[in-house]
Amino acid sequence: MKFNMAALRLNVLAPRKKKHIRRLTTFLFLKHIMEIVLFGLCIISVALLLGLYILEENFTTIAAGFAATTPQRAQVRQEAVRINQRINQINTAQKEFIPWSIILAAITELTPTDITWNSWSFDRASGRAKLTGLADNRESVAALEQKLLTKAWVKDVELPLSELITIKEKPFGVTLILMLKDLQY
């Protein structure tokens, strides 16, 4: 004998109670979903609070380290500025340097033996050199003038004609107009 067991549904509940049970199961389902969501939110909030704590600690450590190194950085920056200023001064001095000793040595080599120099003055701005001395005769002064004009760094020699005429063991003055850019050193 075979029994045919078909699914039987017995509906012994009243429709009103059935509706109430359906609402109750829906409510319980939603309640469980809300519990899961709230549990997830609690876990996320705990993770965020821990992250906030860690970030605050790291920020405090970094800020303390930065505050400790700021005076050192300021000192290093001031030292770098001071060194750069010194380098700029040295570069300016090198660019503006004129080797007066080379000019003096060259003029001394060109000077005849019977001329004695009393004073030399150089004006860098105008490129002029004023030389005064004592000569035994005018030929020595004329020879000096010609020798000076042969130098590339001498643009012109100003020798007053009155001094050239009256020189005989007398003081005289020569003004050289120099071309300092052509000076080889």
C-alpha positions as a Markdown table, in Angstrom:
| # | Residue | x | y | z |
|---|---|---|---|---|
| 1 | Met | 0.0 | 0.0 | 0.0 |
| 2 | Lys | 1.2 | 3.2 | -1.0 |
| 3 | Phe | 0.3 | 6.4 | 0.7 |
| 4 | Asn | 0.3 | 9.5 | -1.3 |
| 5 | Met | 1.5 | 12.2 | 1.0 |
| 6 | Ala | 0.7 | 15.5 | -0.4 |
| 7 | Ala | 1.5 | 18.6 | 1.3 |
| 8 | Leu | -1.4 | 19.5 | 3.4 |
| 9 | Arg | -2.1 | 22.9 | 4.7 |
| 10 | Leu | -4.4 | 23.2 | 7.4 |
| 11 | Asn | -5.7 | 26.6 | 7.9 |
| 12 | Val | -7.0 | 26.6 | 11.3 |
| 13 | Leu | -6.2 | 30.1 | 12.2 |
| 14 | Ala | -8.6 | 32.9 | 11.8 |
| 15 | Pro | -7.8 | 35.4 | 9.1 |
| 16 | Arg | -7.3 | 38.1 | 11.6 |
| 17 | Lys | -4.7 | 36.1 | 13.6 |
| 18 | Lys | -3.1 | 35.1 | 10.3 |
| 19 | Lys | -2.6 | 38.8 | 9.4 |
| 20 | His | -1.3 | 39.5 | 12.9 |
| 21 | Ile | 1.3 | 36.6 | 12.6 |
| 22 | Arg | 2.4 | 37.9 | 9.2 |
| 23 | Arg | 2.9 | 41.4 | 10.6 |
| 24 | Leu | 4.8 | 39.9 | 13.5 |
| 25 | Thr | 7.2 | 37.9 | 11.3 |
| 26 | Thr | 7.8 | 40.9 | 9.1 |
| 27 | Phe | 8.5 | 42.9 | 12.2 |
| 28 | Leu | 10.9 | 40.3 | 13.6 |
| 29 | Phe | 12.7 | 40.1 | 10.2 |
| 30 | Leu | 13.1 | 43.9 | 10.2 |
| 31 | Lys | 14.3 | 43.8 | 13.8 |
| 32 | His | 17.0 | 41.3 | 13.0 |
| 33 | Ile | 18.1 | 43.3 | 10.0 |
| 34 | Met | 18.3 | 46.5 | 12.2 |
| 35 | Glu | 20.3 | 44.6 | 14.8 |
| 36 | Ile | 22.8 | 43.5 | 12.1 |
| 37 | Val | 23.1 | 47.0 | 10.8 |
| 38 | Leu | 23.5 | 48.5 | 14.3 |
| 39 | Phe | 26.2 | 45.9 | 15.1 |
| 40 | Gly | 28.0 | 46.7 | 11.9 |
| 41 | Leu | 27.8 | 50.5 | 12.7 |
| 42 | Cys | 29.2 | 49.8 | 16.2 |
| 43 | Ile | 32.2 | 48.0 | 14.7 |
| 44 | Ile | 32.8 | 50.8 | 12.2 |
| 45 | Ser | 32.5 | 53.4 | 15.0 |
| 46 | Val | 35.0 | 51.6 | 17.2 |
| 47 | Ala | 37.4 | 51.3 | 14.2 |
| 48 | Leu | 37.0 | 55.0 | 13.5 |
| 49 | Leu | 37.6 | 55.9 | 17.2 |
| 50 | Leu | 40.8 | 53.8 | 17.2 |
| 51 | Gly | 41.9 | 55.4 | 14.0 |
| 52 | Leu | 41.3 | 58.9 | 15.5 |
| 53 | Tyr | 43.3 | 58.0 | 18.6 |
| 54 | Ile | 46.2 | 56.7 | 16.5 |
| 55 | Leu | 46.2 | 59.7 | 14.2 |
| 56 | Glu | 46.1 | 62.1 | 17.1 |
| 57 | Glu | 49.1 | 60.4 | 18.7 |
| 58 | Asn | 51.0 | 60.5 | 15.4 |
| 59 | Phe | 50.1 | 64.1 | 14.9 |
| 60 | Thr | 51.3 | 65.0 | 18.4 |
| 61 | Thr | 54.6 | 63.2 | 17.8 |
| 62 | Ile | 55.1 | 64.9 | 14.4 |
| 63 | Ala | 54.2 | 68.3 | 15.8 |
| 64 | Ala | 56.6 | 67.9 | 18.7 |
| 65 | Gly | 59.4 | 66.8 | 16.4 |
| 66 | Phe | 58.7 | 69.7 | 14.1 |
| 67 | Ala | 58.7 | 72.2 | 16.9 |
| 68 | Ala | 62.0 | 70.8 | 18.1 |
| 69 | Thr | 63.7 | 71.1 | 14.7 |
| 70 | Thr | 62.2 | 74.5 | 13.7 |
| 71 | Pro | 64.9 | 76.5 | 15.6 |
| 72 | Gln | 67.6 | 74.4 | 14.1 |
| 73 | Arg | 66.1 | 74.9 | 10.6 |
| 74 | Ala | 66.1 | 78.7 | 11.2 |
| 75 | Gln | 69.7 | 78.6 | 12.3 |
| 76 | Val | 70.7 | 76.5 | 9.2 |
| 77 | Arg | 68.7 | 78.9 | 7.0 |
| 78 | Gln | 70.4 | 82.0 | 8.5 |
| 79 | Glu | 73.8 | 80.3 | 8.1 |
| 80 | Ala | 73.0 | 79.6 | 4.5 |
| 81 | Val | 71.9 | 83.2 | 3.8 |
| 82 | Arg | 75.1 | 84.4 | 5.5 |
| 83 | Ile | 77.3 | 82.1 | 3.4 |
| 84 | Asn | 75.5 | 83.1 | 0.2 |
| 85 | Gln | 76.0 | 86.8 | 1.0 |
| 86 | Arg | 79.7 | 86.1 | 1.6 |
| 87 | Ile | 79.9 | 84.3 | -1.7 |
| 88 | Asn | 78.2 | 87.1 | -3.5 |
| 89 | Gln | 80.6 | 89.6 | -2.0 |
| 90 | Ile | 83.6 | 87.5 | -3.1 |
| 91 | Asn | 82.2 | 87.2 | -6.6 |
| 92 | Thr | 81.7 | 90.9 | -6.8 |
| 93 | Ala | 85.2 | 91.5 | -5.5 |
| 94 | Gln | 86.6 | 89.1 | -8.1 |
| 95 | Lys | 84.6 | 90.8 | -10.9 |
| 96 | Glu | 85.6 | 94.3 | -9.9 |
| 97 | Phe | 89.2 | 93.4 | -9.0 |
| 98 | Ile | 91.8 | 95.4 | -10.9 |
| 99 | Pro | 95.4 | 94.2 | -10.6 |
| 100 | Trp | 97.0 | 97.6 | -9.9 |
| 101 | Ser | 100.3 | 95.8 | -9.2 |
| 102 | Ile | 100.5 | 94.7 | -12.8 |
| 103 | Ile | 100.0 | 98.3 | -14.0 |
| 104 | Leu | 102.6 | 99.5 | -11.5 |
| 105 | Ala | 105.1 | 96.9 | -12.5 |
| 106 | Ala | 104.6 | 97.7 | -16.2 |
| 107 | Ile | 104.9 | 101.4 | -15.7 |
| 108 | Thr | 108.1 | 100.9 | -13.6 |
| 109 | Glu | 109.6 | 98.8 | -16.4 |
| 110 | Leu | 108.8 | 101.5 | -19.0 |
| 111 | Thr | 110.2 | 104.3 | -16.9 |
| 112 | Pro | 113.6 | 105.6 | -17.9 |
| 113 | Thr | 116.3 | 105.5 | -15.2 |
| 114 | Asp | 116.4 | 109.3 | -14.9 |
| 115 | Ile | 112.7 | 109.6 | -13.9 |
| 116 | Thr | 111.8 | 109.3 | -10.2 |
| 117 | Trp | 108.2 | 108.9 | -9.2 |
| 118 | Asn | 106.8 | 110.8 | -6.3 |
| 119 | Ser | 103.1 | 109.8 | -6.2 |
| 120 | Trp | 100.7 | 107.5 | -8.0 |
| 121 | Ser | 97.0 | 107.7 | -7.7 |
| 122 | Phe | 94.4 | 105.6 | -9.5 |
| 123 | Asp | 90.7 | 106.3 | -10.0 |
| 124 | Arg | 88.8 | 103.2 | -10.8 |
| 125 | Ala | 85.6 | 104.9 | -11.7 |
| 126 | Ser | 87.1 | 107.1 | -14.4 |
| 127 | Gly | 89.9 | 104.7 | -15.4 |
| 128 | Arg | 92.5 | 107.4 | -14.9 |
| 129 | Ala | 95.9 | 107.1 | -13.2 |
| 130 | Lys | 97.7 | 110.4 | -12.1 |
| 131 | Leu | 101.4 | 110.0 | -11.8 |
| 132 | Thr | 103.8 | 112.7 | -10.6 |
| 133 | Gly | 107.5 | 112.6 | -10.6 |
| 134 | Leu | 110.8 | 114.3 | -11.2 |
| 135 | Ala | 112.7 | 114.0 | -14.5 |
| 136 | Asp | 116.2 | 115.1 | -15.4 |
| 137 | Asn | 115.2 | 116.1 | -19.0 |
| 138 | Arg | 112.2 | 116.4 | -21.3 |
| 139 | Glu | 113.5 | 113.6 | -23.6 |
| 140 | Ser | 113.0 | 111.1 | -20.9 |
| 141 | Val | 109.4 | 112.3 | -20.3 |
| 142 | Ala | 108.7 | 112.2 | -24.1 |
| 143 | Ala | 110.2 | 108.7 | -24.3 |
| 144 | Leu | 108.0 | 107.6 | -21.4 |
| 145 | Glu | 105.0 | 109.0 | -23.1 |
| 146 | Gln | 105.8 | 107.0 | -26.3 |
| 147 | Lys | 106.4 | 103.8 | -24.4 |
| 148 | Leu | 103.2 | 104.1 | -22.4 |
| 149 | Leu | 101.2 | 104.6 | -25.7 |
| 150 | Thr | 102.4 | 101.3 | -27.0 |
| 151 | Lys | 100.6 | 99.4 | -24.2 |
| 152 | Ala | 97.1 | 98.1 | -25.1 |
| 153 | Trp | 95.7 | 99.0 | -21.8 |
| 154 | Val | 96.7 | 102.7 | -22.2 |
| 155 | Lys | 94.1 | 104.6 | -24.1 |
| 156 | Asp | 95.8 | 108.0 | -23.9 |
| 157 | Val | 98.5 | 109.9 | -22.1 |
| 158 | Glu | 97.8 | 113.4 | -21.0 |
| 159 | Leu | 101.0 | 115.4 | -20.6 |
| 160 | Pro | 100.6 | 119.1 | -20.5 |
| 161 | Leu | 102.8 | 120.8 | -23.1 |
| 162 | Ser | 103.8 | 123.5 | -20.6 |
| 163 | Glu | 105.4 | 120.8 | -18.4 |
| 164 | Leu | 107.1 | 119.2 | -21.3 |
| 165 | Ile | 108.7 | 122.5 | -22.3 |
| 166 | Thr | 110.0 | 123.5 | -18.9 |
| 167 | Ile | 111.2 | 120.1 | -17.6 |
| 168 | Lys | 114.7 | 120.2 | -16.5 |
| 169 | Glu | 115.0 | 118.6 | -13.1 |
| 170 | Lys | 111.5 | 119.8 | -12.3 |
| 171 | Pro | 108.4 | 117.9 | -11.2 |
| 172 | Phe | 105.9 | 116.9 | -13.8 |
| 173 | Gly | 102.6 | 115.2 | -13.9 |
| 174 | Val | 101.2 | 112.6 | -16.3 |
| 175 | Thr | 97.6 | 111.4 | -16.5 |
| 176 | Leu | 97.0 | 108.0 | -18.1 |
| 177 | Ile | 93.6 | 107.1 | -19.4 |
| 178 | Leu | 93.4 | 103.4 | -18.9 |
| 179 | Met | 91.3 | 100.7 | -20.7 |
| 180 | Leu | 90.9 | 98.4 | -17.7 |
| 181 | Lys | 89.0 | 95.8 | -19.8 |
| 182 | Asp | 92.0 | 95.2 | -22.0 |
| 183 | Leu | 94.3 | 94.6 | -19.1 |
| 184 | Gln | 95.7 | 91.1 | -19.2 |
| 185 | Tyr | 96.3 | 89.5 | -15.8 |
